[in-house]
């Protein structure tokens, strides 16, 4: 699962083209080459939902796998749509970097498959931190995840994305209130 997740994340986030890939099928081309970008986003969104279900079912067993394999991919997806110029790579350790202005990528209309993928990525964080055992183990990642989610709080194009971001942040606050509060206080000084 983690290999497929990384490969799909790289494919989906490297391309900003929202059109489907149209190729003529041949016996020499692998099936993966014939799948359109929209279909890959849909598959990746479903894969993230599956990982969320596995996390809820496995107590904190999935925590190290989430931190090492899933976290970088989900960050890459959220950063792709957050288009954060200040964060070129997703940290695996907490880093304070709050950016609340709307970005050019957010102002652009997202395709249905892009919205679905973004929704699934943010929803995964909500599910991880709703599950107390896993959330506590991954509490050190809350400042980074929060920093990535703050720009989506006033996301105009889709109210469900903003609502899911609020729910994810609420779940994080239930695990470690100070992890999100400290960066906001420091930013206001």
N, C-alpha and C positions, 0 to 999 in steps of 0.2 A: 504494500500500500504506500509506504513512504517513498519508494522509488518512482512510482507512478505519480504521486502527488508532486514531487519535485519537478519531474519532467513536464507535467501539464502546467504547473505554475510558471515555469520558465517560458513555455510556449505562449501562454495566455498573456503574461505581463510584458513580454518583449514586443508584442504586436499591439499597436494602437488602432489598427484597422478593424472596423466592426463588421465588414462585409464577410460573407461566407466564402470559403475557398472552393472554387469550382475546378475540378480536374476530371479528365477523361479516364475512367477506370481501365487499368490494364493488368495483366497477370503478373507483371514485374514489380508493380508498386505495392508496398505494404498497405494494409487497411488503414493504419494510423495516418498515412500521408493523404488519404482521401477524405478524412474527416474534417469538416469545416471548423473554423475558430469558434463559432457560436455553439456547436455541438460539444466542443472541448470544454467550453465554459460551463455548459449545463452538466456535463459529466463531473467536472471538478466541484461544482456546487453540491451535487449529490454525494460525492466522496466526502466533502466536509460535513455534511449532515450525518453520514455514516460514522465518521470519526467522533462526532458529538454524542451519538448514541452509544458507541463503544466506551466513551469516557464516563458517561452516566452509569453504565453497567459494571464498570471495572474498579470502582473506588479509586484509590490513588495509584493503582498499577500503571495507568497510562501516563502519569505525570512526566516521567523522564522522556518517554517517547514524544509527548506533546512538545516539551521544551526543545528537544534536539531535532526532531524531524518536522513536526507540524508548524510550530511557532514561526520559523523563518519563512515558510511558504505563505502562511496567513498574513504575516506582516508585509510580504512582498505584494500580495493581492491588495491589501488595504492601502498601502503606500502608492500603488499604481493608480488608484482612483483618488487618493488624497493628493497626489502629485506634490509631495513635500520636497521642495528644493533644499531644505535645511537638513534633511535626513537621507543620505544616499544609500544607507544600508540599515536594515532592521537590526537593532541591538539584541543580543541574547542576555545581556545584563541590563538592569534598570538604567535609564538615561533620561534626564529631564530635558525635554525639548517640546515646549508647548507652542502650537501654531493654531490660532483660532480664525484667521482670515480665510475667506473662501478662495479657492484656487481656480485657475483657468480650467482644469480638468473637471472640477465639480460643476462649473457653470455650463460645461458642454453637456448636451443630452446624452444619457447612457442608453445603450441598446437594452432590450429585454434580458438578454443573456448576461450582460454586464451587471445590471441591477440584481439579477438573481444570484450571481456569484458574490457580489459585494454583500448582499443580504446574508448569504450563507456564511461568509467569513466572519462577519460581525456577530451573527447568531451563535457561531461556534464559541466565541469568547464568552458570550452570555451563558451558554450551557456549561462551559468549563468552570466558570466562577459561581454558577448556581449550585454546582456539585461541591459541597463544602470540603470534602477530603482532598480532592484534586486542586481546588481553588487555594487552599491553605499552602499546599506544597508549591504551587506556582505563584504565590503572592509576590515574590520578588520581581515578577514581570508586569505587575499592575501599573507602575508609573509609565513604562514604555507603551503598553497597550492603551492606557488612558490618553497619552499624548497623541497617539494615532487616531483615537476616536473623537477627540474634541472637535475637529473640523466638521464632523458629520452631524453635530447637534443642531446646526441650522441649515441643514441640507434641504434646499427648496424643491428639487426635482422630484423627490419621492418621500412622502411623509413616513412611510414604513421604515426606510433606512434610518431616518432621524430617530424614530421611536425605538428601533432595535438598538441603536447606539446608546440611547438613554437607559434602556433595560440592561445592556451590558455594563455600563458604568455603575448602575445601581447594584448589580451583582458584585462588582469589584469592591464597591464601598462596603458592602456587607462583610467582605473578607478582611479588608484593611483600609479603613477610612483615611488614615493618615497618609497612605501611599499616594492618594490623589489630592489630598488637601494641601500637603506640604508644597508641591510645585505651584499650586495656585497662590498660596500665601507668598512664596518667594517671588513669584512673578509680579505680584501687586506692590511689593516694596519699592 
